[in-house]
Amino acid sequence: MKSLGVFCGSHAGRGEIYRTAAAQFGREVARRGITIVYGGGNVGLMGVLADAALATGGRVVGVLPRFLMDREVGHAGLSELHLVDSMHERKAKMAELSDAFVALPGGLGTLEEIFEAWTWVVLGLQQKPCGLLTVGNYYDPLLAFLDRAVEEGFVSPGHRGLLKVANDPAVLLSKLASAGRPPLSPPAADESRL
């Protein structure tokens, strides 16, 4: 894994725990020599992540839609910044540049981005591992919902198992590195549920 797509909030959240975790994650990724590919903003957890990785000597690549340049305050100190025309182009460019994906705490955009990347794996459109860094039990209700979706037959256990989860950056990065690449073949009949 040479590059990691990271989705996270353009807000910092209400607790200092989220800023601390984003900084810790950025430093850990940088120490491992992995390039961070993220949304390109200088605000919220996005800015904390980028600043921490850069301060540790890491390489950080931003992908920012032009219409968000002012709203998310494009980060001026990145190793590289790609300006694109739409959210769809942002996700496509991030997918092109990343070997795996992680969601830190965030809102609707963060959830939409990690779910799309994970769905691409399920559909056989890509083979890039996906994970969640759960901080302060932030993602526990979501994980409980996903387990319920498995129980109710809407998500297969195999597809649920593709999402790697940890509350420690080093553990999550190790899980992603050891996940290997899921097969790029159509799912079997009993694995066809998303």
Backbone torsions as a table, in degrees:
resi	resn	phi	psi	omega
1	MET	NA	111.1	-178.7
2	LYS	-101.5	-22.5	-180.0
3	SER	-141.6	148.6	-174.8
4	LEU	-133.6	119.9	173.5
5	GLY	-78.9	124.9	-178.2
6	VAL	-119.5	124.6	175.5
7	PHE	-105.4	131.7	178.8
8	CYS	-160.9	171.7	-171.5
9	GLY	-68.1	143.6	169.7
10	SER	-84.5	-0.5	169.3
11	HIS	-114.5	158.3	-177.0
12	ALA	-91.0	-8.4	-176.5
13	GLY	82.5	176.2	-174.9
14	ARG	-89.7	-20.7	-176.8
15	GLY	-109.3	144.0	177.7
16	GLU	-60.7	-21.4	-179.9
17	ILE	-56.4	-34.1	-178.1
18	TYR	-72.3	-41.7	177.2
19	ARG	-64.6	-43.1	179.6
20	THR	-60.8	-44.7	-178.6
21	ALA	-66.6	-40.2	179.3
22	ALA	-63.9	-41.7	178.1
23	ALA	-65.5	-44.1	178.9
24	GLN	-61.2	-42.1	179.7
25	PHE	-64.4	-45.9	178.8
26	GLY	-58.5	-43.5	179.0
27	ARG	-64.7	-42.2	-178.8
28	GLU	-65.0	-42.2	178.3
29	VAL	-63.5	-44.1	179.6
30	ALA	-62.7	-43.0	179.6
31	ARG	-60.4	-30.1	179.5
32	ARG	-84.2	-0.6	179.0
33	GLY	73.7	22.2	179.9
34	ILE	-96.0	132.0	177.0
35	THR	-74.7	132.3	174.1
36	ILE	-89.9	130.1	172.2
37	VAL	-114.9	121.0	-175.7
38	TYR	-145.1	-174.7	-171.6
39	GLY	-71.2	-4.3	172.5
40	GLY	85.6	0.9	-177.7
41	GLY	-83.4	160.9	178.8
42	ASN	-114.7	21.5	-177.4
43	VAL	-125.3	161.2	176.2
44	GLY	58.6	-151.4	179.7
45	LEU	-66.3	-25.6	177.5
46	MET	-59.2	-48.8	-179.8
47	GLY	-66.2	-40.6	179.0
48	VAL	-61.1	-46.8	179.1
49	LEU	-57.5	-52.1	-176.8
50	ALA	-63.2	-46.1	-178.1
51	ASP	-61.8	-42.0	-179.2
52	ALA	-65.6	-42.7	179.5
53	ALA	-65.9	-44.2	179.9
54	LEU	-63.6	-40.8	179.9
55	ALA	-65.5	-21.7	179.4
56	THR	-93.3	3.2	179.0
57	GLY	89.9	13.1	-178.0
58	GLY	-81.2	166.7	176.7
59	ARG	-101.9	128.7	-177.2
60	VAL	-129.7	124.0	-179.3
61	VAL	-113.9	126.1	178.7
62	GLY	-103.6	147.7	174.4
63	VAL	-130.1	111.0	-171.2
64	LEU	-130.8	125.9	173.3
65	PRO	-65.0	141.3	-177.9
66	ARG	-56.2	-38.2	-176.8
67	PHE	-69.7	-15.0	176.6
68	LEU	-98.7	0.1	-176.5
69	MET	-54.4	-43.8	180.0
70	ASP	-79.9	-41.5	-176.3
71	ARG	-65.8	-43.8	-179.2
72	GLU	-96.8	4.4	178.1
73	VAL	47.1	85.0	-178.3
74	GLY	-50.0	134.3	-177.3
75	HIS	-72.3	123.4	-175.8
76	ALA	-85.5	-11.7	-173.4
77	GLY	-107.2	18.1	-175.3
78	LEU	-74.7	160.0	173.7
79	SER	-64.1	-33.8	-177.6
80	GLU	-160.7	140.4	176.8
81	LEU	-132.5	123.0	176.4
82	HIS	-101.9	122.3	173.4
83	LEU	-96.9	129.5	-177.7
84	VAL	-125.0	172.4	-174.0
85	ASP	-93.7	-15.0	-176.4
86	SER	-154.1	168.0	175.7
87	MET	-64.2	-35.9	178.6
88	HIS	-62.8	-42.8	178.1
89	GLU	-66.0	-35.9	178.2
90	ARG	-59.2	-50.4	-177.8
91	LYS	-65.3	-39.2	179.0
92	ALA	-64.1	-42.0	-179.8
93	LYS	-68.0	-41.9	177.4
94	MET	-62.4	-40.1	178.5
95	ALA	-64.3	-39.5	179.2
96	GLU	-64.4	-37.5	-173.8
97	LEU	-89.7	-10.7	-171.6
98	SER	-110.4	145.0	175.4
99	ASP	-95.2	-15.6	180.0
100	ALA	-160.6	170.6	-177.7
101	PHE	-135.9	143.5	176.5
102	VAL	-136.6	141.3	170.7
103	ALA	-109.6	124.5	167.3
104	LEU	-89.3	176.6	177.1
105	PRO	-55.7	143.3	-179.8
106	GLY	-175.4	-173.5	-176.7
107	GLY	-104.2	-143.1	-173.9
108	LEU	-60.9	-43.8	-179.9
109	GLY	-61.8	-42.9	179.3
110	THR	-61.1	-45.9	180.0
111	LEU	-63.8	-44.8	-179.6
112	GLU	-60.8	-41.3	-177.0
113	GLU	-67.9	-45.6	-178.5
114	ILE	-71.2	-35.5	178.2
115	PHE	-66.8	-37.6	177.6
116	GLU	-66.0	-45.2	179.3
117	ALA	-60.3	-42.4	179.4
118	TRP	-66.1	-41.5	178.3
119	THR	-62.9	-37.1	177.1
120	TRP	-59.9	-36.5	176.9
121	VAL	-66.9	-47.3	-179.6
122	VAL	-58.0	-40.2	-178.5
123	LEU	-81.6	-3.8	179.8
124	GLY	79.1	18.3	179.6
125	LEU	-84.8	-18.6	176.3
126	GLN	-154.2	167.5	-178.6
127	GLN	-123.8	29.4	-172.9
128	LYS	-96.1	123.9	-178.5
129	PRO	-59.7	148.9	-179.3
130	CYS	-127.2	144.7	-179.8
131	GLY	-149.7	165.2	175.8
132	LEU	-121.6	132.5	168.3
133	LEU	-96.4	107.5	-178.3
134	THR	-92.1	123.0	-174.1
135	VAL	-117.2	126.1	179.3
136	GLY	56.0	35.8	180.0
137	ASN	63.8	19.3	-176.0
138	TYR	-55.3	-44.3	-175.5
139	TYR	-91.7	2.1	-178.3
140	ASP	-56.8	-43.7	177.6
141	PRO	-63.3	-35.8	177.7
142	LEU	-66.6	-42.6	179.1
143	LEU	-64.5	-37.2	176.6
144	ALA	-64.5	-40.0	177.0
145	PHE	-62.5	-43.8	179.8
146	LEU	-62.3	-39.9	176.7
147	ASP	-64.0	-37.8	176.8
148	ARG	-64.8	-39.3	178.3
149	ALA	-62.2	-34.2	175.2
150	VAL	-68.3	-47.6	-179.7
151	GLU	-57.8	-37.2	-177.4
152	GLU	-86.6	-0.5	174.9
153	GLY	84.7	15.4	179.3
154	PHE	-93.1	-20.7	178.2
155	VAL	-132.0	134.5	179.1
156	SER	-78.2	150.8	177.1
157	PRO	-57.3	-35.6	179.6
158	GLY	-64.7	-41.9	178.7
159	HIS	-70.3	-37.7	177.1
160	ARG	-61.7	-38.3	-178.7
161	GLY	-69.9	-13.7	178.0
162	LEU	-71.2	-23.0	179.6
163	LEU	-86.3	113.0	-179.3
164	LYS	-85.4	138.8	-175.3
165	VAL	-134.8	137.4	173.8
166	ALA	-158.9	158.7	176.1
167	ASN	-103.6	3.5	178.6
168	ASP	-121.2	127.4	-177.8
169	PRO	-55.1	-44.3	-178.2
170	ALA	-63.4	-40.8	179.8
171	VAL	-65.5	-43.9	-178.7
172	LEU	-65.3	-43.4	179.5
173	LEU	-62.8	-38.3	177.2
174	SER	-65.6	-40.6	177.8
175	LYS	-62.1	-42.3	179.6
176	LEU	-66.0	-41.8	-179.0
177	ALA	-65.6	-33.5	-177.7
178	SER	-91.7	-3.9	-176.6
179	ALA	-68.0	-25.5	-174.9
180	GLY	68.6	-171.4	-178.2
181	ARG	-107.2	123.3	175.7
182	PRO	-61.1	151.8	-179.4
183	PRO	-63.3	146.6	178.5
184	LEU	-96.7	41.0	179.7
185	SER	-111.5	156.6	177.7
186	PRO	-59.1	144.7	179.9
187	PRO	-64.3	151.1	174.5
188	ALA	-65.9	164.3	-176.1
189	ALA	-55.0	-40.2	-178.0
190	ASP	-82.2	-4.7	179.2
191	GLU	-111.2	14.1	-172.8
192	SER	-78.5	-13.8	179.9
193	ARG	-75.0	139.1	175.0
194	LEU	-77.8	NA	NA
